[in-house]
Amino acid sequence: MSAAPGTNGVLVDRYGRVARDLRVSLTDKCNLRCTYCMPAEGLPWLAGPELLTDEEIVRLVRVAVERLGVTEVRFTGGEPLIRPGLVGIVTAVAALRPRPRISLTTNGIGLDRLAPALSAAGLDRVNVSLDTLDADRFTRLTRRPRLDAVLAGLAGAAAAGLSPVKINSVLMRGVNEDEAPALLRFALDHDYQLRIIEQMPLDAQHGWDRSTMVTAEEILTSLRTVFDLSPDPAERGAAPAETWLVDGGPARVGVIASVTRPFCGDCDRTRLTADGQVRACLFATEESDLRAALRADADDDELARRWRTAMWGKRAGHGIDDPTFLQPTRPMSAIGG
């Protein structure tokens, strides 16, 4: 495939991958300070005028859904629950036709309070980040004593019908690598779905070291000390998690091995940052500005054209194993998962 992108159609790249999953960061701010994400003092946050307004976010999501074939929208951050207009944004996106599936990735703080309103607005499900079940360890990891709030958020999401409730966990050597079985047991006991994620080079400090990363193989080995895992016969498709049946099923556990088992060839994601930049890949070193075009009164056709052009240039893979790999300047909190 070598032709340039046309003026109509889906978000296809030169390798034939089609992006149907849009990740939208609503803010770069967060109310935790996880050690693998940002320094204790936080980061220089985006200034208010740099952020997309609620109306601008909804318009760009509408362009993606109506003109570019996006079928799934996930709101991320930073911490999206601290965006004041979150419920209104979800309401507006749920009213789009065709209606996309709508999800949210959150640290869970305050989710027990907001879950009913989000469910009523049209949110379908949530992913909640939880790396440890030990309160002291949680405080050391996040620099905030808020484990109880996260657990309440999980319970609140389930009670509001935001299912399946998924837990995202990152294991770190010498920190919480021993907790994989306990996290899975907790998820099974509460009818949540666990996803364990290899730590990726997306920290603000640029201190990621592959030698300290807990690999997918190590995660599976740890889980198998307690559980019987068998390959999931369901089609994986473009899902980032490789899943296994737990003790014969139907319960499943997933491992997202972005580093040791990259799935770039099946990637179907496009990303929009809180300040209106399109990122073709989580690890991209370049971005395409939609905010400037939006504020210069570009029509929907022009916005769609720019978005297609941005995605056409997507690279074949993230290149973490390449000696020339450069970590993105923006950390995960500013990119959005």
C-alpha positions in Angstrom: 0.0 0.0 0.0 1.7 3.2 -1.1 -1.0 5.6 -2.1 -1.6 8.7 0.0 -4.7 8.8 2.1 -7.8 10.0 0.3 -10.2 12.7 1.3 -12.8 10.3 2.7 -12.8 7.1 4.6 -11.3 5.5 7.7 -8.1 6.1 9.6 -5.8 3.7 7.7 -2.1 3.7 7.7 0.4 2.7 5.1 0.6 -0.8 6.6 -3.2 -1.4 6.2 -4.1 -1.1 9.9 -7.4 0.7 10.6 -7.8 2.8 13.7 -11.2 2.3 15.2 -10.3 2.8 18.9 -9.9 6.5 20.0 -8.2 7.3 23.3 -9.0 10.8 24.5 -7.0 12.4 27.3 -9.2 14.9 29.2 -6.5 16.3 31.4 -2.8 15.9 32.2 -3.4 16.5 35.9 -3.7 13.7 38.4 -4.4 13.4 42.1 -1.8 10.6 42.7 1.9 10.7 42.2 2.8 7.2 41.2 6.5 6.6 41.3 6.7 5.0 37.9 4.7 7.9 36.3 5.7 11.3 37.7 7.9 12.9 40.4 6.6 13.6 43.9 6.2 17.3 43.2 4.1 16.7 40.0 4.7 18.1 36.6 4.2 21.5 34.9 0.5 21.2 33.9 -0.9 22.5 30.7 -2.3 26.0 31.0 -6.1 26.3 30.8 -6.2 27.9 27.3 -4.1 25.1 25.9 -6.6 22.5 26.9 -9.4 21.6 24.5 -12.8 22.8 25.8 -15.6 20.4 26.4 -17.2 21.5 23.1 -14.0 21.0 21.2 -13.5 17.5 22.6 -17.0 16.5 21.6 -16.6 18.0 18.1 -13.4 16.1 17.5 -14.9 12.8 18.8 -17.9 13.4 16.5 -15.6 13.8 13.5 -13.8 10.6 14.5 -17.1 8.7 14.8 -19.1 10.1 12.0 -16.4 10.6 9.4 -13.5 8.3 10.3 -15.1 5.1 11.4 -14.2 5.2 15.1 -16.3 2.7 17.0 -14.8 2.8 20.5 -13.9 5.9 22.6 -12.0 5.7 25.8 -11.5 8.7 28.1 -8.2 8.9 29.9 -5.9 11.4 31.6 -4.0 12.2 33.7 -7.0 11.5 35.9 -10.2 12.0 33.9 -12.5 12.0 36.9 -11.1 15.5 37.9 -12.3 17.0 34.6 -15.4 19.1 35.7 -17.3 18.5 32.4 -16.8 14.7 32.2 -20.4 13.7 32.6 -21.5 16.2 30.0 -18.9 15.0 27.6 -20.0 11.4 28.0 -23.6 12.4 27.5 -22.8 14.2 24.3 -20.6 11.3 22.9 -23.3 8.7 23.8 -25.8 10.7 21.7 -23.6 10.3 18.5 -24.8 8.1 15.7 -23.5 5.5 15.2 -23.1 5.3 18.9 -19.6 4.3 19.9 -18.8 2.1 22.9 -17.6 4.4 25.7 -15.1 3.5 28.4 -12.9 5.3 31.0 -9.5 4.6 32.5 -9.2 6.0 36.0 -7.4 5.6 39.3 -10.8 5.2 40.9 -10.7 8.0 43.4 -14.1 9.5 43.5 -15.6 6.9 41.2 -18.0 5.7 43.8 -19.6 9.1 43.8 -19.6 9.7 40.0 -20.3 6.2 38.8 -24.2 6.5 38.9 -24.1 9.7 36.9 -21.6 8.4 34.4 -23.6 5.2 33.9 -26.8 7.3 33.3 -24.9 9.5 30.9 -23.9 6.5 28.7 -20.6 5.3 30.0 -20.3 1.5 29.3 -17.4 0.4 31.4 -14.3 1.3 33.3 -10.7 0.3 33.8 -9.3 1.1 37.2 -5.6 1.2 38.0 -4.6 -0.7 41.1 -1.1 -2.0 41.6 -1.2 -3.3 45.1 -3.7 -4.4 47.8 -1.4 -3.5 50.7 -2.2 0.0 52.1 1.3 0.8 53.1 2.7 -0.3 49.7 0.0 1.7 48.0 1.0 4.8 49.8 4.6 4.3 48.9 3.8 3.7 45.3 1.3 6.5 44.8 2.6 8.9 47.5 -1.1 9.2 48.7 -2.9 7.1 51.4 -5.9 6.4 49.1 -6.3 2.7 48.7 -9.7 2.6 50.5 -10.9 5.3 48.0 -9.8 3.2 45.0 -11.5 0.0 46.4 -14.7 2.0 47.0 -14.5 3.3 43.4 -14.3 -0.3 42.1 -17.3 -1.3 44.1 -19.2 1.8 43.1 -18.5 1.1 39.4 -19.8 -2.5 39.7 -22.9 -1.3 41.6 -23.6 1.2 38.9 -23.5 -1.5 36.2 -20.3 -0.3 34.5 -19.2 -3.8 33.7 -17.0 -5.5 33.1 -15.0 -3.7 35.6 -11.4 -4.2 34.7 -8.3 -3.7 36.9 -5.1 -2.5 35.4 -2.0 -3.5 37.4 1.7 -2.7 36.8 4.2 -5.0 38.5 7.7 -3.7 39.4 10.7 -5.7 40.5 11.4 -5.3 44.2 8.2 -3.4 44.7 5.1 -5.4 44.1 6.2 -8.3 41.8 4.9 -10.8 44.4 1.3 -9.6 44.2 0.1 -11.1 40.9 -1.7 -14.1 42.5 -3.3 -11.9 45.2 -4.5 -9.4 42.7 -6.1 -12.1 40.6 -7.7 -13.7 43.6 -9.2 -10.3 44.6 -10.5 -9.8 41.0 -12.1 -13.2 40.9 -13.7 -12.7 44.3 -15.3 -9.5 43.2 -16.1 -10.4 39.6 -13.6 -7.9 38.2 -11.3 -8.7 35.3 -7.6 -8.3 35.9 -5.1 -7.0 33.3 -1.4 -7.0 34.3 0.7 -4.6 32.3 4.4 -4.7 31.6 6.0 -1.4 32.8 6.7 0.8 29.7 9.2 3.6 29.1 6.7 6.4 29.6 7.7 7.8 33.0 8.4 11.5 33.3 11.7 10.9 34.9 12.9 8.8 31.9 14.2 6.3 34.5 12.7 3.2 32.9 15.1 0.2 32.9 14.2 -2.9 31.0 16.3 -5.0 33.5 13.9 -4.0 36.3 10.7 -4.7 34.3 8.7 -7.7 35.3 8.1 -9.5 32.1 4.9 -11.3 30.8 6.6 -14.6 31.3 7.5 -13.9 34.9 3.9 -12.7 35.5 2.5 -15.9 34.1 4.9 -18.0 36.1 3.8 -16.2 39.3 0.1 -16.7 38.5 0.6 -20.4 37.8 1.9 -20.9 41.3 -1.7 -20.6 42.5 -3.9 -20.9 39.4 -4.2 -23.2 36.4 -4.0 -21.1 33.2 -5.0 -22.3 29.8 -5.0 -20.3 26.5 -8.2 -18.4 25.8 -9.8 -19.8 22.7 -11.6 -16.6 22.0 -10.3 -14.4 19.1 -7.9 -11.7 20.4 -8.4 -9.4 17.5 -6.8 -6.0 18.2 -7.1 -6.2 22.0 -3.8 -5.3 23.7 -4.3 -8.0 26.3 -3.4 -11.7 25.7 -5.9 -13.6 27.9 -5.9 -17.0 29.6 -8.7 -19.0 31.2 -8.4 -19.3 34.9 -8.9 -22.8 36.4 -10.8 -23.8 33.2 -12.9 -20.6 32.9 -15.1 -18.8 32.5 -13.0 -16.3 34.4 -10.0 -14.8 32.5 -6.9 -12.9 33.2 -5.0 -10.8 30.7 -1.4 -9.7 30.3 -0.5 -6.7 28.2 3.1 -7.4 27.1 3.8 -4.2 25.1 7.6 -4.6 25.5 8.3 -8.4 25.3 5.4 -9.4 23.1 4.5 -6.3 21.1 1.2 -6.4 19.2 1.9 -3.4 16.9 0.9 -5.3 13.8 -2.7 -5.4 15.0 -2.9 -2.0 16.7 -6.2 -0.2 16.0 -5.7 2.9 18.2 -5.5 6.6 17.6 -4.9 9.1 20.4 -6.0 12.7 21.1 -4.2 14.6 23.8 -5.8 17.0 26.2 -4.4 19.9 24.1 -5.7 18.6 20.8 -2.7 16.7 19.3 -3.2 13.5 17.4 -0.7 10.7 18.3 -0.5 7.8 15.9 1.2 5.6 18.6 1.7 5.7 22.3 5.4 5.9 21.7 5.3 8.4 18.8 7.9 11.2 18.9 5.8 13.5 16.7 2.2 14.8 16.9 -0.3 16.5 14.6 -2.1 19.6 15.8 -5.8 19.6 15.5 -6.4 22.3 18.1 -4.9 25.0 15.9 -7.0 24.0 12.9 -10.1 23.8 15.1 -9.6 27.3 16.4 -8.9 28.6 12.9 -12.5 27.6 12.0 -11.5 24.5 10.0 -14.6 22.6 8.9 -15.2 18.9 9.7 -13.8 17.8 6.3 -10.5 19.6 6.9 -10.2 18.2 10.5 -10.9 14.7 9.1 -8.3 15.1 6.4 -5.7 16.2 8.8 -6.5 13.3 11.1 -6.2 10.8 8.3 -2.9 12.3 7.2 -1.6 12.0 10.8 -2.5 8.3 11.0 -1.2 7.5 7.5 2.4 8.2 8.8 2.1 5.7 11.7 5.2 3.6 12.0 5.3 -0.2 11.8 6.1 -0.6 15.5 7.1 1.2 18.7 10.7 0.3 18.3 11.5 -0.2 22.0 14.0 -2.9 21.0 15.7 -0.7 18.5 19.1 0.7 19.7 18.0 4.1 18.4 14.7 4.1 20.4 13.9 7.4 22.0 11.4 7.6 24.8 8.6 10.1 24.0 9.1 13.6 25.5 5.6 13.5 27.0 5.1 11.0 29.9 2.0 8.8 30.0 0.1 11.3 32.2 0.3 13.9 29.4 -0.3 11.4 26.5 -3.3 9.5 27.9 -3.5 5.7 27.9 
